Amino acid sequence: MTDEAGPRLVRTKHAELSLEQIAELLPGTGEVMQSVALCWWKCAYAARGGNWPLAAYFARRVRGLQRDLAVLRPKHRERLEEFERGVLAEVFRAIERRNADGFDRAFQSATDLANAMHVQTGHGYIRWVLPPDPPADLDLRAEVSSQT
C-alpha cells in the first residue's frame, strides 16, 4: 500500500515498518500448525490425566490458532471451519462432560480428519501422531495441591 508520499509506515518502539514488512513477519501456515500440534498433544494428555480445565484450555488454543490461520490463509478457511464445526465440537463436548472414552474417540476422529485434510491440500507427507509420552513441562493431574 503506497501513496504519492511512499509506503505507509507504522511507528513501533524500535523502528518504522511498512505494512508490507509487517505482513511478511506474520507466521506462516507451518509455524501456526506447529503451535496447533503442541496444543493438541497437551490437550490429549491433560484429558487423559483428568485435568479437564487444562484440556479445555488447550482445545480453545487449537480453535483460536486455527481461526487465526483462516484469516492469514483464506484458502484454508472452509476446511478449518469444517474441522471446528464437526470434530473439534465433539472434542469440546467430551471435555465439557468429562467423558474420557468420548474424548478419546473424538480426539482420534479429529486427528484422522486433520491428516486427511493434509492429503487434500497436497501435504500428505504430514501425518500427525500423538507422541507416546506426555509433555514433561506441565502437571497434568486432575488434582493439584496448592503450595504456599
C-alpha positions in Angstrom: 0.0 0.0 0.0 1.7 3.2 -1.2 0.6 6.7 -1.9 2.3 9.6 -3.5 4.5 10.1 -0.4 5.7 6.4 -0.4 4.8 3.4 1.6 2.7 3.8 4.7 4.8 3.4 7.8 3.9 2.2 11.3 6.0 3.5 14.1 7.0 1.0 16.8 9.1 1.5 19.8 12.2 0.4 17.9 11.6 1.3 14.2 9.3 2.4 11.5 8.0 -0.5 9.4 5.9 -0.6 6.3 2.7 -2.5 6.2 4.4 -4.9 3.8 7.2 -5.5 6.2 4.7 -6.2 9.0 2.8 -8.6 6.8 6.0 -10.5 5.9 6.6 -11.0 9.7 3.3 -12.8 10.2 3.6 -16.5 10.9 3.2 -18.9 8.0 1.0 -22.0 8.0 3.8 -24.2 9.2 4.5 -22.1 12.3 0.8 -21.9 13.2 0.4 -25.6 12.7 3.4 -26.4 14.9 1.7 -24.4 17.7 -1.6 -26.3 17.0 0.3 -29.7 17.2 1.8 -28.7 20.5 -1.6 -27.7 22.0 -3.3 -30.8 20.5 -0.7 -33.0 22.2 -1.1 -31.3 25.6 -4.9 -31.4 25.2 -4.9 -35.1 24.9 -2.6 -35.8 27.8 -4.4 -33.3 30.0 -7.7 -35.1 29.3 -6.0 -38.5 30.0 -4.8 -37.2 33.3 -8.3 -36.0 34.2 -7.3 -32.3 34.1 -10.4 -31.2 32.2 -9.9 -27.5 32.7 -6.4 -27.8 31.1 -7.7 -29.9 28.3 -10.4 -27.3 27.6 -7.7 -24.6 27.6 -5.6 -26.3 25.0 -8.7 -27.2 22.9 -9.6 -23.5 22.9 -6.0 -22.6 21.9 -6.3 -25.0 19.0 -9.5 -23.4 17.9 -8.0 -19.9 18.3 -4.9 -20.7 16.3 -6.9 -22.2 13.5 -9.2 -19.2 13.4 -6.1 -17.0 13.1 -4.8 -19.3 10.3 -8.2 -18.9 8.5 -7.5 -15.1 8.4 -3.9 -15.4 7.4 -4.6 -18.2 4.8 -8.1 -17.8 3.5 -7.7 -20.7 1.1 -7.9 -23.0 4.1 -10.9 -21.3 5.7 -13.6 -23.8 4.6 -11.6 -26.8 5.8 -10.8 -25.2 9.1 -14.4 -24.2 9.7 -15.5 -27.8 8.8 -13.0 -29.1 11.3 -14.2 -26.8 14.0 -17.9 -27.4 13.4 -17.6 -31.1 13.3 -14.8 -33.0 15.1 -13.5 -30.2 17.3 -17.0 -29.5 18.5 -17.1 -33.2 19.6 -13.9 -32.8 21.5 -15.3 -29.8 23.3 -18.5 -31.8 24.2 -16.5 -34.7 25.6 -14.4 -32.3 27.7 -17.4 -30.5 29.0 -18.9 -33.8 30.0 -15.6 -35.1 31.4 -16.1 -38.2 29.3 -12.7 -39.9 28.8 -13.9 -42.5 26.3 -15.9 -39.9 24.3 -12.8 -37.7 24.3 -10.5 -40.4 23.0 -13.0 -41.2 20.2 -13.4 -37.5 19.3 -9.7 -36.8 19.5 -8.9 -39.7 17.2 -11.6 -38.7 14.7 -10.3 -35.1 14.7 -6.7 -36.3 14.2 -7.8 -38.6 11.4 -9.6 -35.7 9.7 -6.7 -33.4 10.1 -4.4 -35.9 8.4 -6.9 -36.4 5.6 -7.0 -32.7 5.1 -3.3 -32.7 4.8 -3.7 -35.1 1.9 -6.4 -32.9 0.4 -4.1 -29.9 0.5 -1.2 -31.7 -1.1 0.7 -32.1 2.2 0.1 -35.9 2.7 3.6 -36.2 3.9 2.5 -34.5 7.1 0.8 -37.2 9.2 0.4 -36.2 12.9 0.5 -38.8 15.6 0.1 -38.4 19.3 3.6 -38.7 20.9 3.8 -41.8 23.1 4.8 -39.8 26.2 3.0 -36.9 27.9 4.6 -33.4 27.9 7.0 -33.0 30.8 6.5 -29.3 31.2 3.1 -29.4 32.8 1.4 -31.1 35.8 -1.4 -32.9 34.1 -3.0 -34.5 37.1 -6.6 -33.8 37.9 -6.0 -32.6 41.5 -3.0 -30.3 42.1 -2.3 -29.3 45.7 -1.7 -25.7 46.3 1.7 -24.7 47.6 2.3 -21.8 50.0 
